[in-house]
Structures are given as structure tokens and as C-alpha cells.
Amino acid sequence: MRIILLGTGAALPDPDRCHTSILLTLNNGRHFLLDCGHGATRQMMRVNVNPADVAHLLLTHLHHDHVCELPFFVISSWILSRPGALDIRGPQGTKQLVSHLFEGGAFDADIRARSAYPVRQANIDAVRPKVTEYEAGVIFEDNDIKITADHVDHIPPEISQCFGFRIEAEGKIVTFSGDTAPCDGITRLSRDADLLIHECTFTEAFIEHRRKSQVGTFSHTSPSELGQLAVDCRVKRLVATHIGHVDSLSPVLKRAAVKHMPVDLMGPQQIDEFVRDIRQTYGGPLQIAHDLMRIDL
């Protein structure tokens, strides 16, 4: 299988990273999209994948940096002649989200105008996604792949349930954490994974700053915690992603982020901090994610 990290950033707009989205492609050519943050559609085309050929989208949670590309992805796929409806699987609230977007929703005028043409009317189902809301357990399974979801600890579940995924296909196990602090759910999902793609949004100094300022969620996994998780779960290969802008030199981002994080610490050296803290415990293959990183298993 091939895995491409389409976007590796966090919630703020970042000139160097798109929002979170991962494209998993099986050897038979089937595509699965994990989360759909800003930039995902364009990034697929940059790696020679037609968005209309991606039949399955699985969402870990409903924070905007994991779902905000959804209407663009769906409508673009329609214009690119997707055959039939996109299969979307997401946590509770996904049906409500999708119901506000397309026919009768935010993009109703666009859809009514385009669907006046026979070529667009012919595949109108492309803007009528099939949405399934899942709970913890197996959320997708067929002869090629099995995907299991488990609860993770990111935001209060009464606001939005958050999940990670364990993907079993072609004799390999790939785990994607979504956004989470260390918890039992991500431990279960990560055991003996051939590849763990795990959020590592902030270094400990940034996490502590957010905990004290209460400007945003601090329910993330620090590099040292991630290294220990990888050791405890016997992970064969580790990729740290969802990088929270800590490495950015953008003046605009620094000015905007002054209330969100200690901007005086921001810079490329923070990547070295990630690696150093993960390496305190984990000695296996390690990469810090960047957009369009490709992994072949």
C-alpha cells in the first residue's frame, strides 16, 4: 500500500502545511481518504490522483482542520465526473454537518446552476454523499481492508466524539491517531502497528503554555509521550504529524499566534526538539511529517 500525507498541519492557516488529510491507496488502486482538511483536493491532484476516484472518506472528528475541505472535495469530484455517491463515515454529528452543505444547504445555488446541464445532472448523486455515523468498533470491512475505530481523548465527547483508526490491509497494520492525548484507546489501536501516524502537535513547552492560557485545547500528545507510546505498543515505524506551527517562521502566523502559543520559541529548531524528545525512548524508524510525504508499505 501507499500512504501520502496530503496535509500535516494543525488548526491555524499555515503557509507551509495544509490541514490534516491522509490518502491511503491499496495495491489494487482503491483509495481511502482519512480526514479532509484544507488543501486535500489540490494535494491529491499534485500526486496524480483524481479526487473523483476516491470512493471512501473517514473522519476522525469534526474540528474544522479535519473537515473544512469536505464541500470543495465533494463538489470538485462531481465536476470531475465522480460516478455515484461518496461514502462518508464519521462520528456523531457528521450527518448534520453534511446536511447543511449541498442541495438545500450552503452550496444549493451552485448545485442548482450546474445541474441544469445534462452532463452534471447525469451524476448528481456525486453531491449526495452516503453518510454513516459510527461508534467504536469495526467501521469498514471487506475483502481488501478492515478499519477499526476507538475513542481517543481530544475534546469533550458531549461536544464531539473523537476517534483514531486501525487499518489492516495487505498484511500490514497502519494506525492513525486523529487528535488525542495519551489514552487507552490509542494504545489499543497502536499495538504492533507496522506504521503509526500520530499527532504530535506541540512540544511540552507549548502544551504547558496552552494549559495555562486556556486559549485552546491542550489535549495533544507531547513528543516524549509519543516516544513512550511507540515503545509500549511495539510500533515498527513512527511518523509524527499534525505539527502545530511551532516550526514556522511566517511573520503573519507569528503575529496571529501570539495569543495561542509562545511565538518567541517558534522556528525550525522545534523539529529537533520533537526528535530529541521522541528519541529519549523510541529507537525505531522515525519521520517528522511534511506535506506530500510518501510512505510505501
Number of C-alpha atoms within 10 A of each C-alpha: 17 14 20 21 24 31 31 27 29 25 19 17 16 16 13 15 24 26 29 30 31 26 25 23 18 17 13 8 12 14 21 19 23 24 27 29 28 27 19 29 23 16 21 21 11 12 12 8 16 17 23 21 17 22 17 17 20 23 26 26 25 20 15 17 23 26 23 18 19 22 17 17 21 23 20 19 22 25 16 15 19 23 16 18 20 23 17 20 21 23 21 19 14 20 17 10 12 18 15 13 16 20 16 12 12 13 15 13 13 12 20 14 10 14 15 10 10 10 12 18 15 13 18 20 16 25 23 19 17 16 19 15 15 18 16 15 13 15 18 15 13 8 6 12 14 15 19 19 26 22 24 27 22 22 19 10 12 6 10 16 20 28 27 27 29 24 23 18 18 12 9 14 22 24 27 24 29 28 29 24 20 20 14 13 19 28 16 15 25 28 20 20 22 18 23 25 24 24 28 28 28 26 21 18 13 20 21 14 16 20 14 10 13 11 12 13 11 22 19 24 25 23 24 21 18 25 26 18 22 26 16 15 17 16 23 18 19 25 18 23 26 28 26 21 29 23 18 21 15 15 9 12 16 20 10 14 15 11 14 16 24 16 20 9 13 17 15 13 12 17 15 12 16 23 18 15 19 24 17 13 17 23 14 15 11 18 14 18 24 21 20 20 15 15 13 9 14
